[in-house]
Amino acid sequence: MPNPSMIDLDVVRKAPLSREPYDFFCAQHFLREDAVGGVRQDFPDIKKPGYLAVDEVLLKGRFKTLIDEVEGPELTEALSQKFDRDLHPYPRLTTIMGQSQAKYGAIHTDGASKVMTMLVYLNDDWEVDEGGRLRVLFDGKNYEPYALEVPPTMGQVFAFLRADNSWHGHKPFTGQRKVVQVAWIKDQAELERKKKRNNAAQFFKSIFGR
């Protein structure tokens, strides 16, 4: 029988934890092999660019199950143990991207309201030289050299503790780029502010188309 779980927490537990230039890990096969087909089939038909909150997207089938699992306490516990930091007190913000624009990927650290960010990529393949491959960086100006480059392919997971030097970004890419992002936020008030900002950004994109 297929495993009813969509994600493999042992992938999180066993992945090497890097400390330089900041705390992160990256691993393949976060999605179980028998879950991939259902996630691919049930991924929402997203036309808007950028990250959309889960309540802005029609979730169904196995993709909805995936979202339920990444928002579950079991994953939070595995990540808490991985990074030796209790993430359970922090509310989560889960967002989904289906379409990327060339302006995305600028080098940044994530805002100070974030404690941790996890990215799960859901693309079937990705060319090495076409941009859109997240890089772990050493400063806020240069895409090279980099400590790690993450191909955004199906089941690839990348997670890091936010820090003042948690620089990351990717070279420009326009087109379909499927990502689920889960962020652990410092408190509920910050979470609500982020949701309002995201809603406002999507509103203006719907008006101006960018």
Stockholm file with secondary structure:
# STOCKHOLM 1.0

chainA/1-210         MPNPSMIDLDVVRKAPLSREPYDFFCAQHFLREDAVGGVRQDFPDIKKPGYLAVDEVLLKGRFKTLIDEVEGPELTEALSQKFDRDLHPYPRLTTIMGQSQAKYGAIHTDGASKVMTMLVYLNDDWEVDEGGRLRVLFDGKNYEPYALEVPPTMGQVFAFLRADNSWHGHKPFTGQRKVVQVAWIKDQAELERKKKRNNAAQFFKSIFGR
#=GR chainA/1-210 SS CCCSCSBCHHHHHHSCCBCSSSSEEEESCCBCGGGHHHHHHHSCCCCSBSEEEGGGSCCCHHHHHHHHHHTSHHHHHHHHHHHTSCCTTSCEEEEEEEEECTTTTCCBCCCTTEEEEEEEECBSCCCTTSSCCEEEESSSSCSSSEEEEECCBTTCEEEEECCTTCCEECCCCCEEEEEEEEEEESCHHHHHHHHHHHHHHHHHHHHHCC
#=GC SS_cons         CCCSCSBCHHHHHHSCCBCSSSSEEEESCCBCGGGHHHHHHHSCCCCSBSEEEGGGSCCCHHHHHHHHHHTSHHHHHHHHHHHTSCCTTSCEEEEEEEEECTTTTCCBCCCTTEEEEEEEECBSCCCTTSSCCEEEESSSSCSSSEEEEECCBTTCEEEEECCTTCCEECCCCCEEEEEEEEEEESCHHHHHHHHHHHHHHHHHHHHHCC
//
